[in-house]
Every structure is written in structure tokens, then in C-alpha cells.
Amino acid sequence: MLMFSGDAVAHPNFANIIHDIALLNSLGVKLILAHGARPQIEERVALRGISSRIENDIRITDGPTLECVKDAAGSVRAQIEALLTMGLANSPMHGAQIRVCSGNFVVAKPIGIRNGVDYEHTGMVRRVDTQGIAKQLDDGSIVLLSPTGYSPTGEVFNLSLEDVATQSAIAMQADKLIVFSAQDGLLDTSGDLIQNCSVSEIKYLLDHSDDPETASLLRAIATSGENGISRCHCVSYSDDGALLQELFTRDGAGTLISQDHYEQLRTATIEDVGGILELIEPLEAEGSLVKRSRELLENEINLFTVIERDGMIVACAGLYPYEESASGEIACVATHPDYRGEDRGERLLAALEMQAREKQLASVFVLTTQTAHWFQELGFVEITQQQLPEKKKQLYNLQRNSKVFSKNI
């Protein structure tokens, strides 16, 4: 399932995205495309002198506005179909002969009246004709879905792109949902690209997003991940080749959002103390970690984040804030030997860095005796013991002679 907005369709790079879609189709990938038309609708509304009415970021679609919606959606659909049909001898799609199918696959219902506001012809997805879509996919066609839906009584409703894409992906049990963004992918609160994250981290970003378009995109990803779509990708619609790079290279070009039903990254609870102790005891015995008693761990459990897999704690780490120096210590980073080498440690550190930003800390630091190179690879730089927060300096164990690394966040 590919989801792209009306802004993506209007961008000069969209023709290159179509070429990449054609390549995927030639490789036998079954594709459903869901397109938006918000800027095209706005353009037609303005040309006709109609006043836009928005409530809670939802357009109220009256009769004249509905005509603009149908006009815009039909125009965008025709544009995409034309691009997918293009087969000039000097084009990347020469001889492609792609079949595109669009139709009344989405049954809609009205949003109705909310808090006294009648949204009129604005609707939401009621159900998706999965059998009809599956038949077209089995015949080798690309299915194209517009942001409109139809009722059994013959009415047309204006739907949001995000609703159409997510509900169709969920109903079709899609392998992936790929969303196109104006950015390179999803960005953290500092504006840096997030290469990998989980659905729980998407919810954190959603809570801290003040941009309606970004929030809509994040909600689409979160809804899909919570309803069985195991992989979502967010890539740029302005970067030529971003789609193929994201799908076929190791590092990708955007953000991969994964949802593993057997594995969850979450804040630790008192019930996790036993599992954490079992995980860290071998590392304490060999001297990699400072020994922690059950009583101490119980008192500090709210500072820990864990990765749980099928009821077992397979990784953990703690964040100890030193608010007087606007820094935090990342401590007790441990991964079960059977689950190393799959970026769980990196995921834990990324989650703790996000927590540190939420606490308005400027940096994080770590004391280590055996994993210095790993922390350096993740952007930490070595500092002296004297640069530690005053309280931490007083607790420094000279016998362990740990190296100290810090990272600004």
C-alpha cells in the first residue's frame, strides 16, 4: 500500500516516483495506491469563491464544496492513470503496459454531527471491497484509490487520504504501508532523521507534533501498526529514487517503523525486576556492569526501559537524570546473548535519548569498561571524569577506572 498526498502528486519528482512504481509492478509486486487531493481541492474552492470551513482539522463538505472535491479527485486520478500509461520509447516505462484499476472499492458513511457541528458530505470509511481489490491485484493490475467513498444510497463522501489508506491496508492485510512525506522521513524533536523506530515511539512523536499534516501522517502509521501492518515506511516524495533505496538498500532513505507483536519496547514495571536481574547477573559476575541488589532495582525501576519478547526481558537500560547539570546517565545497558546483533541496544539508547529530551536535558553520559567503541559509533565522545556532574563524581569508582563518554542531544 502506497499513500501519497496531493502535494506529492503536484511535485515535479512525482513522475520519477511513477517510474519506480512501474518497476515494482514489473517485478510482480502487488500495489495499491491511495492518493490525496487537498491542495487541488483548495485551489478549486478558491477559484469558485467558496469559503472553506474547517473544524478540528476536518473539512466540512457542503454541496458546492463536494463538487470541488469530485472535480479535484477525478482530475488527480486521471493524471496518475495517464502517467502510469505512459510508454514512450525514450521513457523508463517503455513497453510497460501497466493496467490501472480504480472504482467504487471504498464504501463510506457520513461523519455526521459532532459537538453540534454537521460535517455534511464529509465521511469516513465504512468497509473496503477486499474481494474486488484482490481480484484486480491477482490479474496484475495496480489498484488506485481516491479520497472519495460511496454509500449504498448513492451518495458521494469526501474522505481523508489517511483514512482510505490505513483502512484499506488493514482490510487487505498489506505487507507494508509506505507513506510519502515532504521530509526525508520522520524527524525527531531536534529535526534529525529517524532511521528506525517502533509504533510506541510514533505515539511519542504524535504527542509532541504541532503540525496538522505531520500529525495526520503519524496517526496513519500508528493506526496501521496497531492493526497488523508489520512494517511501515516513510520516505520523501521530493528525492528521486528514495522509494527504491528505502526498499532495497540496507540503510534505506527514510524511516522504517516496525511492529513486532512478540517484542515491545516499554517503560519497566515492578513485575520486571526478576527478569532484569536474570538478564544482568551474568554481566555483573564478569565485571561489565556494577552490581545492583533487588532492593535497589525495585527502588529505581521507574528509571528503566526494557524490551520484552514473548514475555521475556531481552534487553534493558536505565536513565538517571542529573537535573542540576541538565544531563542524564545512561546505565545498565544489557542485551541477552541470544538477541544481540539486531539493533536492540541502539533502539534502547534512542528511546532513552528521547526521554532525556522530554526531561529537557542537554546531554547524556555513560561510564563503561568494555563497550567504549560501541558508544563511540553511536555518537558519544570521550570526556574526563572531572566533567561529570558533581554528584556523580562523588560516586565514581576509581577501582573500576571506567571511561566516560558524553553525547549532546
FILUM-462657 format. One record per residue (C-alpha): x, y, z; residue number from 1; residue in three letters. Coordinates in Angstrom, 2 decimals. Each point is the difference from the previous one (the first is absolute). Layout:
# FILUM-462657
ATOM       c1       c2       c3  resi  resn
ATOM        X        Y        Z   NUM   ALA
...
This chain:
# FILUM-462657
ATOM       c1       c2       c3  resi  resn
ATOM     0.00     0.00     0.00     1   MET
ATOM     1.43     3.37    -1.07     2   LEU
ATOM    -1.46     3.24     1.39     3   MET
ATOM     0.84     3.34    -1.58     4   PHE
ATOM    -1.57     3.40     0.50     5   SER
ATOM    -1.19     2.51    -2.54     6   GLY
ATOM     3.19     1.95     0.66     7   ASP
ATOM     2.02    -3.05    -1.04     8   ALA
ATOM    -1.99    -0.31    -3.22     9   VAL
ATOM     0.65     3.67    -0.79    10   ALA
ATOM     3.75    -0.26     0.64    11   HIS
ATOM     2.33    -0.12    -3.04    12   PRO
ATOM     1.54    -3.25     1.29    13   ASN
ATOM    -3.31    -1.87    -0.11    14   PHE
ATOM     0.66    -1.27    -3.53    15   ALA
ATOM     3.15    -1.69     1.32    16   ASN
ATOM    -2.03    -1.62     2.80    17   ILE
ATOM    -2.34    -1.37    -2.69    18   ILE
ATOM     3.01    -1.50    -1.79    19   HIS
ATOM     1.04    -1.73     3.25    20   ASP
ATOM    -3.55    -1.28     0.45    21   ILE
ATOM     0.10    -1.38    -3.53    22   ALA
ATOM     3.22    -1.84     0.83    23   LEU
ATOM    -1.55    -1.54     3.11    24   LEU
ATOM    -3.00    -1.08    -2.07    25   ASN
ATOM     2.29    -1.62    -2.57    26   SER
ATOM     1.60    -1.99     2.82    27   LEU
ATOM    -3.38    -1.46     0.90    28   GLY
ATOM    -0.67     2.14     3.08    29   VAL
ATOM    -3.73     0.44     0.63    30   LYS
ATOM    -0.65     3.71     0.46    31   LEU
ATOM    -2.87     2.06     1.35    32   ILE
ATOM     0.41     3.76    -0.36    33   LEU
ATOM    -1.99     2.44     2.12    34   ALA
ATOM     0.25     3.64    -1.06    35   HIS
ATOM    -1.08     3.25     1.62    36   GLY
ATOM    -1.24     3.22    -1.55    37   ALA
ATOM    -0.04     2.64     2.74    38   ARG
ATOM     1.92     2.78    -1.82    39   PRO
ATOM    -1.95    -0.71    -3.20    40   GLN
ATOM    -3.28     0.30     1.94    41   ILE
ATOM     1.17     3.24     1.61    42   GLU
ATOM     0.85     1.39    -3.42    43   GLU
ATOM    -3.46    -0.74    -1.38    44   ARG
ATOM    -1.74     1.29     3.13    45   VAL
ATOM     1.91     3.28    -0.31    46   ALA
ATOM    -0.69     0.35    -3.74    47   LEU
ATOM    -3.74    -0.38     0.62    48   ARG
ATOM     0.01     2.44     2.90    49   GLY
ATOM    -1.17    -2.59     2.53    50   ILE
ATOM     0.91     0.52     3.64    51   SER
ATOM     1.86    -2.98     1.50    52   SER
ATOM    -1.32    -1.14     3.34    53   ARG
ATOM     2.29    -2.09     2.17    54   ILE
ATOM    -0.87    -1.41     3.43    55   GLU
ATOM     2.52    -2.07     1.99    56   ASN
ATOM     2.19    -0.23    -3.13    57   ASP
ATOM    -2.91    -1.57    -1.92    58   ILE
ATOM    -1.54     1.69    -3.02    59   ARG
ATOM    -3.75     0.58     0.09    60   ILE
ATOM    -1.15    -1.05    -3.47    61   THR
ATOM    -3.16     1.76    -1.08    62   ASP
ATOM    -1.57    -0.42    -3.44    63   GLY
ATOM     2.17     2.50    -1.96    64   PRO
ATOM     3.15    -1.26     1.74    65   THR
ATOM    -0.89    -3.58    -0.88    66   LEU
ATOM    -0.01     0.96    -3.69    67   GLU
ATOM     3.55     1.35     0.46    68   CYS
ATOM     0.98    -3.26     1.71    69   VAL
ATOM    -1.34    -2.13    -2.84    70   LYS
ATOM     1.65     2.24    -2.59    71   ASP
ATOM     3.37    -0.02     1.77    72   ALA
ATOM     0.01    -3.74     0.81    73   ALA
ATOM    -0.98    -0.91    -3.54    74   GLY
ATOM     2.66     2.26    -1.47    75   SER
ATOM     2.77    -1.39     2.21    76   VAL
ATOM    -1.09    -3.58    -0.70    77   ARG
ATOM     0.08     0.65    -3.76    78   ALA
ATOM     3.46     1.57     0.31    79   GLN
ATOM     1.37    -3.06     1.84    80   ILE
ATOM    -1.62    -2.41    -2.47    81   GLU
ATOM     1.54     1.95    -2.88    82   ALA
ATOM     3.46    -0.15     1.53    83   LEU
ATOM    -0.33    -3.74     0.62    84   LEU
ATOM    -1.09    -0.53    -3.60    85   THR
ATOM     2.90     1.96    -1.48    86   MET
ATOM     2.21    -2.26    -2.13    87   GLY
ATOM     2.09     2.20    -2.27    88   LEU
ATOM     3.06    -1.60    -1.54    89   ALA
ATOM     2.36     2.42     1.77    90   ASN
ATOM    -1.66    -0.35     3.43    91   SER
ATOM     0.79    -2.43     2.84    92   PRO
ATOM    -3.46    -1.52    -0.46    93   MET
ATOM     0.39    -0.97    -3.64    94   HIS
ATOM    -2.06    -3.14    -0.63    95   GLY
ATOM    -1.20    -0.24     3.60    96   ALA
ATOM    -3.72    -0.42    -0.91    97   GLN
ATOM    -1.17     0.55     3.56    98   ILE
ATOM    -3.68    -0.52     0.74    99   ARG
ATOM    -1.52     2.39     2.53   100   VAL
ATOM    -3.33    -0.66     1.64   101   CYS
ATOM    -2.03     2.48     2.06   102   SER
ATOM    -3.62    -0.21     1.05   103   GLY
ATOM    -2.49    -0.16     2.83   104   ASN
ATOM     2.14    -2.19     2.24   105   PHE
ATOM    -0.53     2.19     3.08   106   VAL
ATOM    -3.43     0.12     1.64   107   VAL
ATOM    -0.40     3.09     2.16   108   ALA
ATOM    -2.29     1.39     2.65   109   LYS
ATOM    -0.50     3.58     1.20   110   PRO
ATOM     1.95     1.32     2.96   111   ILE
ATOM    -3.28     1.54     1.05   112   GLY
ATOM    -0.41     2.61     2.70   113   ILE
ATOM     2.73     0.40     2.60   114   ARG
ATOM    -0.24     2.47     2.86   115   ASN
ATOM    -2.82     1.72    -1.83   116   GLY
ATOM     1.94     0.31    -3.29   117   VAL
ATOM    -1.53    -1.62    -3.08   118   ASP
ATOM     2.79    -1.17    -2.31   119   TYR
ATOM    -2.51    -0.62    -2.81   120   GLU
ATOM     1.72    -1.88    -2.87   121   HIS
ATOM     3.19    -0.71     1.91   122   THR
ATOM     0.19    -3.71     0.70   123   GLY
ATOM     2.10    -2.86     1.27   124   MET
ATOM     0.74    -3.49    -1.25   125   VAL
ATOM    -2.74    -2.49     0.81   126   ARG
ATOM     1.46    -3.04    -1.73   127   ARG
ATOM     2.36    -0.93    -2.83   128   VAL
ATOM    -0.82    -2.36    -2.86   129   ASP
ATOM     2.92    -2.33     0.66   130   THR
ATOM    -1.19    -2.66    -2.46   131   GLN
ATOM    -0.27     2.51    -2.82   132   GLY
ATOM     3.44     1.45     0.70   133   ILE
ATOM     1.57    -3.46     0.37   134   ALA
ATOM    -1.41    -1.08    -3.38   135   LYS
ATOM     1.53     3.01    -1.71   136   GLN
ATOM     3.36    -0.60     1.71   137   LEU
ATOM    -0.04    -3.66    -1.01   138   ASP
ATOM    -0.59     1.10    -3.60   139   ASP
ATOM     3.17     2.11     0.19   140   GLY
ATOM    -1.66     3.40     0.25   141   SER
ATOM     1.03     2.89     2.23   142   ILE
ATOM    -2.97     1.09     2.10   143   VAL
ATOM    -0.40     3.76     0.36   144   LEU
ATOM    -2.15     1.37     2.84   145   LEU
ATOM    -1.22     3.61     0.12   146   SER
ATOM    -1.00     1.95     3.14   147   PRO
ATOM    -3.68    -0.52    -0.70   148   THR
ATOM    -2.42    -2.68     1.08   149   GLY
ATOM    -3.50    -1.07    -0.90   150   TYR
ATOM    -3.01    -1.03     2.05   151   SER
ATOM    -2.58    -2.70    -0.82   152   PRO
ATOM    -2.50     2.86    -0.45   153   THR
ATOM     2.08     1.49    -2.84   154   GLY
ATOM     1.59     2.89     1.90   155   GLU
ATOM     3.59     1.16    -0.49   156   VAL
ATOM     2.12     0.87     3.03   157   PHE
ATOM     3.22     1.93     0.39   158   ASN
ATOM     2.47    -2.25     1.86   159   LEU
ATOM     3.43     0.67     1.43   160   SER
ATOM     2.95    -1.60    -1.77   161   LEU
ATOM     1.26    -1.40     3.29   162   GLU
ATOM    -3.32    -1.73     0.72   163   ASP
ATOM    -0.17    -1.57    -3.46   164   VAL
ATOM     3.62    -1.18     0.06   165   ALA
ATOM     0.05    -1.43     3.52   166   THR
ATOM    -3.39    -1.71    -0.13   167   GLN
ATOM     0.77    -1.50    -3.42   168   SER
ATOM     3.43    -1.21     1.14   169   ALA
ATOM    -1.49    -1.57     3.13   170   ILE
ATOM    -2.90    -1.61    -1.88   171   ALA
ATOM     2.33    -1.41    -2.67   172   MET
ATOM     2.53    -1.13     2.62   173   GLN
ATOM     2.72     1.81    -1.92   174   ALA
ATOM     3.63    -0.94     0.57   175   ASP
ATOM     1.04     3.65     0.10   176   LYS
ATOM    -1.39     3.50     0.15   177   LEU
ATOM     2.25     2.53    -1.73   178   ILE
ATOM    -0.79     3.66     0.61   179   VAL
ATOM     1.59     2.91    -1.84   180   PHE
ATOM     1.01     3.14     1.87   181   SER
ATOM     1.45     3.40    -0.84   182   ALA
ATOM     2.89    -0.90     2.34   183   GLN
ATOM     2.60    -2.73    -0.47   184   ASP
ATOM    -2.01    -2.10     2.44   185   GLY
ATOM    -1.09     0.41     3.59   186   LEU
ATOM     1.99     2.54     2.00   187   LEU
ATOM     0.67     0.01     3.73   188   ASP
ATOM    -0.62     3.02     2.21   189   THR
ATOM     3.42     1.36    -1.00   190   SER
ATOM    -0.80    -0.21    -3.72   191   GLY
ATOM     2.28    -2.97    -0.68   192   ASP
ATOM    -1.08    -2.96    -2.15   193   LEU
ATOM    -1.18    -3.07     1.89   194   ILE
ATOM     1.13    -3.07    -1.95   195   GLN
ATOM    -1.75    -2.65     2.09   196   ASN
ATOM    -2.66     0.17     2.69   197   CYS
ATOM    -2.97    -1.85     1.46   198   SER
ATOM    -3.68     0.88     0.13   199   VAL
ATOM     0.34     1.01     3.67   200   SER
ATOM     2.58     2.61    -1.04   201   GLU
ATOM    -2.40     1.25    -2.69   202   ILE
ATOM    -2.50     0.74     2.77   203   LYS
ATOM     2.65     2.07     1.79   204   TYR
ATOM     0.62     2.02    -3.17   205   LEU
ATOM    -3.75     0.42    -0.46   206   LEU
ATOM    -0.35     1.39     3.53   207   ASP
ATOM     2.69     2.58    -0.80   208   HIS
ATOM    -1.08     0.93    -3.53   209   SER
ATOM    -1.52     3.44    -0.60   210   ASP
ATOM    -0.34    -0.36    -3.79   211   ASP
ATOM    -3.43    -1.33    -1.09   212   PRO
ATOM     1.33    -1.68    -3.17   213   GLU
ATOM     2.80    -1.77     1.86   214   THR
ATOM    -2.45    -1.03     2.72   215   ALA
ATOM    -2.33    -1.53    -2.61   216   SER
ATOM     2.87    -1.96    -1.50   217   LEU
ATOM     1.12    -1.23     3.43   218   LEU
ATOM    -3.54    -1.07     0.89   219   ARG
ATOM    -0.22    -1.99    -3.23   220   ALA
ATOM     3.23    -1.82     0.81   221   ILE
ATOM    -1.02    -0.65     3.61   222   ALA
ATOM    -3.45    -1.28    -0.98   223   THR
ATOM     1.49    -2.34    -2.60   224   SER
ATOM     2.65    -1.33     2.37   225   GLY
ATOM    -2.55    -0.65     2.73   226   GLU
ATOM    -2.22    -1.93    -2.40   227   ASN
ATOM     2.33    -2.56    -1.47   228   GLY
ATOM     2.16     1.84    -2.55   229   ILE
ATOM     3.43    -1.24     1.04   230   SER
ATOM     2.07     2.53    -1.95   231   ARG
ATOM    -0.59     3.64    -0.88   232   CYS
ATOM     2.41     2.22    -1.92   233   HIS
ATOM     0.09     3.78    -0.23   234   CYS
ATOM     1.97     1.39    -2.95   235   VAL
ATOM     0.42     3.31    -1.80   236   SER
ATOM    -2.07     0.77    -3.08   237   TYR
ATOM     2.53     2.61    -1.13   238   SER
ATOM     3.07    -2.27    -0.03   239   ASP
ATOM     0.44    -1.93    -3.24   240   ASP
ATOM     0.48    -3.72     0.71   241   GLY
ATOM    -0.91     0.23     3.70   242   ALA
ATOM    -2.67    -2.71    -0.31   243   LEU
ATOM     2.31    -2.59    -1.56   244   LEU
ATOM     2.87     0.92     2.29   245   GLN
ATOM    -2.23    -0.45     3.05   246   GLU
ATOM    -1.23    -3.40    -1.16   247   LEU
ATOM     3.16    -1.51    -1.45   248   PHE
ATOM     2.98     1.37     1.95   249   THR
ATOM     1.06    -0.85     3.51   250   ARG
ATOM     0.03     3.54     1.38   251   ASP
ATOM    -3.01     1.18    -2.01   252   GLY
ATOM    -0.82     3.62    -0.74   253   ALA
ATOM    -2.73     0.83     2.51   254   GLY
ATOM    -1.50    -1.49     3.15   255   THR
ATOM    -0.95    -3.61     0.65   256   LEU
ATOM    -2.69    -0.47     2.64   257   ILE
ATOM    -0.31    -3.58     1.21   258   SER
ATOM    -2.61    -1.73     2.11   259   GLN
ATOM     0.98    -3.37     1.43   260   ASP
ATOM    -2.88    -1.54     1.94   261   HIS
ATOM     2.46    -2.18     1.91   262   TYR
ATOM     2.32     2.87     0.93   263   GLU
ATOM    -0.79     3.29     1.70   264   GLN
ATOM     2.13     2.91     1.17   265   LEU
ATOM    -1.58     1.53     3.11   266   ARG
ATOM     0.58     1.54     3.42   267   THR
ATOM     0.87    -2.60     2.63   268   ALA
ATOM    -2.38    -0.92     2.82   269   THR
ATOM     0.55    -1.64     3.38   270   ILE
ATOM    -0.96    -3.35    -1.57   271   GLU
ATOM     3.10     0.24    -2.23   272   ASP
ATOM     2.52     0.03     2.88   273   VAL
ATOM     0.52    -3.77    -0.08   274   GLY
ATOM     0.51    -0.04    -3.76   275   GLY
ATOM     2.46     2.89     0.10   276   ILE
ATOM     2.02    -1.63     2.80   277   LEU
ATOM     0.17    -3.24    -1.97   278   GLU
ATOM     1.21     1.96    -3.03   279   LEU
ATOM     2.70     2.07     1.74   280   ILE
ATOM     1.37    -2.52     2.53   281   GLU
ATOM     2.41    -1.69    -2.49   282   PRO
ATOM     1.33     3.42    -1.04   283   LEU
ATOM     0.42     1.00     3.64   284   GLU
ATOM     1.90    -3.21     0.67   285   ALA
ATOM     2.51     0.73    -2.76   286   GLU
ATOM     0.39     3.62     1.09   287   GLY
ATOM    -1.67     1.66    -3.00   288   SER
ATOM    -2.74     1.52     2.15   289   LEU
ATOM    -0.08     1.37     3.53   290   VAL
ATOM    -1.86    -2.39     2.30   291   LYS
ATOM    -3.56     1.01     0.93   292   ARG
ATOM    -1.98    -1.57     2.81   293   SER
ATOM    -3.66    -0.90    -0.42   294   ARG
ATOM    -0.92     2.69     2.52   295   GLU
ATOM     1.92     2.69    -1.90   296   LEU
ATOM    -1.49    -1.07    -3.31   297   LEU
ATOM    -3.51     0.06     1.44   298   GLU
ATOM     0.55     3.57     1.19   299   ASN
ATOM     1.36     1.09    -3.40   300   GLU
ATOM    -2.27    -2.02    -2.29   301   ILE
ATOM    -1.82     3.09    -1.30   302   ASN
ATOM     3.32     1.16    -1.54   303   LEU
ATOM     0.31    -3.13    -2.16   304   PHE
ATOM    -1.17    -0.81    -3.52   305   THR
ATOM    -0.22    -3.60    -1.18   306   VAL
ATOM    -0.55    -2.01    -3.16   307   ILE
ATOM    -2.34    -2.90     0.66   308   GLU
ATOM    -0.25    -2.90    -2.44   309   ARG
ATOM    -2.76    -2.54     0.48   310   ASP
ATOM    -0.08     0.65     3.75   311   GLY
ATOM     3.80     0.01     0.45   312   MET
ATOM     2.18     3.05     0.72   313   ILE
ATOM     2.68    -0.12    -2.71   314   VAL
ATOM     1.53     3.47     0.45   315   ALA
ATOM    -0.02     2.83     2.52   316   CYS
ATOM     1.56     3.38     0.76   317   ALA
ATOM    -0.52     2.80     2.51   318   GLY
ATOM     0.05     3.79    -0.16   319   LEU
ATOM     1.08     1.79     3.19   320   TYR
ATOM    -0.65     3.77    -0.28   321   PRO
ATOM     2.34     2.59     1.54   322   TYR
ATOM    -2.27     2.99    -0.45   323   GLU
ATOM     2.36     2.46     1.72   324   GLU
ATOM     2.47    -0.52    -2.87   325   SER
ATOM    -2.65    -0.59    -2.71   326   ALA
ATOM     1.45    -3.44    -0.73   327   SER
ATOM    -0.95    -3.64     0.47   328   GLY
ATOM     1.92    -3.21     0.51   329   GLU
ATOM    -0.79    -2.98    -2.21   330   ILE
ATOM     0.78    -3.06     2.08   331   ALA
ATOM    -0.48    -3.75     0.19   332   CYS
ATOM    -0.24    -0.51    -3.77   333   VAL
ATOM    -0.40    -3.74    -0.50   334   ALA
ATOM    -1.23    -2.34    -2.72   335   THR
ATOM    -0.54    -3.75     0.32   336   HIS
ATOM     2.77    -1.92    -1.86   337   PRO
ATOM    -2.55    -1.75    -2.23   338   ASP
ATOM    -1.40     3.33    -1.21   339   TYR
ATOM     3.09     2.06    -0.71   340   ARG
ATOM     0.92     1.41    -3.40   341   GLY
ATOM    -3.52     1.12    -0.97   342   GLU
ATOM     0.14     3.69     1.03   343   ASP
ATOM    -1.86    -0.45     3.29   344   ARG
ATOM     2.68     1.94     1.85   345   GLY
ATOM    -0.26     2.82    -2.52   346   GLU
ATOM    -3.79     0.06     0.41   347   ARG
ATOM     0.34     0.23     3.77   348   LEU
ATOM     2.48     2.88    -0.23   349   LEU
ATOM    -2.24     1.84    -2.47   350   ALA
ATOM    -2.95    -0.39     2.38   351   ALA
ATOM     2.03     1.26     2.97   352   LEU
ATOM     1.24     2.99    -2.00   353   GLU
ATOM    -3.61     0.88    -0.81   354   MET
ATOM    -0.83    -0.25     3.71   355   GLN
ATOM     2.96     2.26     0.82   356   ALA
ATOM    -1.24     2.63    -2.46   357   ARG
ATOM    -3.46    -0.23     1.57   358   GLU
ATOM     1.63     0.74     3.38   359   LYS
ATOM     1.74     2.97    -1.67   360   GLN
ATOM     3.48    -1.44     0.54   361   LEU
ATOM     2.75     1.30    -2.28   362   ALA
ATOM     2.22    -3.09     0.00   363   SER
ATOM     0.34    -3.60     1.10   364   VAL
ATOM     3.12    -1.79     1.22   365   PHE
ATOM     1.06    -3.56     0.65   366   VAL
ATOM     2.75    -1.73     2.02   367   LEU
ATOM     1.33    -3.17    -1.58   368   THR
ATOM     2.91    -2.40     0.30   369   THR
ATOM    -0.55    -2.25    -3.03   370   GLN
ATOM    -2.30     1.61    -2.57   371   THR
ATOM     1.76     3.28    -0.76   372   ALA
ATOM     0.13    -0.54    -3.77   373   HIS
ATOM    -3.71    -0.79    -0.21   374   TRP
ATOM    -0.94     3.27     1.70   375   PHE
ATOM     2.46     1.93    -2.19   376   GLN
ATOM    -1.64    -1.47    -3.12   377   GLU
ATOM    -3.31     1.38     1.29   378   LEU
ATOM     1.29     3.56     0.28   379   GLY
ATOM     1.41     0.09     3.53   380   PHE
ATOM     3.32     1.76     0.61   381   VAL
ATOM     2.41    -0.62     2.84   382   GLU
ATOM     0.15     2.54     2.84   383   ILE
ATOM     1.94     0.12     3.25   384   THR
ATOM    -1.20    -1.08     3.39   385   GLN
ATOM     0.16     3.63     1.10   386   GLN
ATOM    -2.70     0.91    -2.53   387   GLN
ATOM    -2.55    -2.22     1.71   388   LEU
ATOM    -2.81     1.54     2.10   389   PRO
ATOM     1.19     0.71     3.53   390   GLU
ATOM    -2.21    -2.67     1.58   391   LYS
ATOM     1.23    -2.62    -2.46   392   LYS
ATOM     3.65     0.93     0.60   393   LYS
ATOM    -0.46    -0.78     3.69   394   GLN
ATOM    -1.27    -3.49    -0.92   395   LEU
ATOM     2.70    -0.75    -2.58   396   TYR
ATOM     1.68    -3.36     0.68   397   ASN
ATOM     3.74     0.48    -0.48   398   LEU
ATOM     0.57    -3.77     0.19   399   GLN
ATOM    -2.16    -0.64    -3.08   400   ARG
ATOM     1.76     2.84    -1.88   401   ASN
ATOM    -2.93     0.36    -2.41   402   SER
ATOM     0.32     2.16    -3.09   403   LYS
ATOM    -2.52     2.81    -0.28   404   VAL
ATOM    -1.84     0.90    -3.22   405   PHE
ATOM    -2.50     2.76    -0.65   406   SER
ATOM    -2.43     0.94    -2.76   407   LYS
ATOM    -1.86     3.27    -0.54   408   ASN
ATOM    -3.67    -0.53    -0.88   409   ILE
